[in-house]
Amino acid sequence: MKTRRRTGALVVAAALASCSILLAAPAGAAPAITHELGDVVSTRDLPPELWIPGSSAATVLTYVTTDTFGDKALSTGTVFLPQGTAPEGGWPVVSWAHGTSGLDDSCAPSVVGPALPERDLPYLANWIAQGFAVVASDYAGLGTPGLQAYLDGRTTAHNVVDMVKAGRNYSPDLAKSWVAVGQSQGGGAAIYTARYATEFGGPDLDYRGAVGTGTPAYIEKLISIGGPGVPPVALPAGLTSYVAYIIAALRYSHPELGLDSILTPIGQKYAARAETTCVADFEAELDGVAVGDFFTAPLTSLPNFTAVLDDYMAMPEAGFDKPFFMGHGLRDIDVPFPTTAAYVARLTANGQPVTFRTYDADHSGALVASVADTIPFVEQQLLR
């Protein structure tokens, strides 16, 4: 793990060293970013072992986006091109939103690949084979200065949209037409992006729709019940890791909440470990650890906690301007099916253009099974 973290840090340092957009700043102050959203400030080759199968090229970009504080920030992300000659107008674009990998720079997909390469790389190869370019943000703070704002919907939507801008700025072979696609954490990011893609992308992009599988929804309602002894038993380690990542990201994004004031020594330990440990290793550490042991008082005892949490991570329920697809596994225990089903019911009641499919599968299985539905769905949106 230490070697991987050093590698990630060296990649980030090299990117920052080449950024002519950064102005000189007083010691201790963050350098100001003077270029526009989507501008590319440096590039590097992606190691071949991390390529999506079937790609003809893969390049890591450092680009300008927005962080959790609403300021310009840097993110990294990768552009994958299909084989052959681009069609007239360029390759249509899938902006891939990755699932949970961790918060440390060493966890960035452009540094070590996806957290589940055996699932994600073959899945993304389906899009490459269909003639889509894939652009894939690491998200601001994951491989760049700051901390990833885990499950911060609005910030991640900016990162996903600006990655499309960056890809087009880098390669003339990318079309204006694009869709957002994501799984798990990235499923939430893709659907949140669907709500704001037209606004954030502006006239330079042609957003057509989105796909989210394993989409976390109403998770803020589950987090809000947290407190001493709640829940009274240890959750599956994967769920515990998600909670710890949320706590770590929240205390970074919203220090005014004072989360540290209600964290036990155990809670402090795992919030700190969340900032430095990638998901597979973190889940192993958390086996048998109870989330209820993280807190000395209910989370809702913190002033304005519920309102801040809702603003940070609650999924949008209206305002979608293009069709979008959601798929979920009936046997999903990573992102509970009932909460996502309740969200879809609210979307439907609000007249939103959602298509929902269920699969007799678990969290990862639903992503794999959805391909038969999602590729035709996206192709239909591109014909509009």
Summary of the structure (lengths in Angstrom):
residues: 384
radius of gyration: 19.7
end to end distance: 46.9
largest distance: 60.6
contacts: 1404
relative contact order: 0.12
helix: 46%
strand: 19%
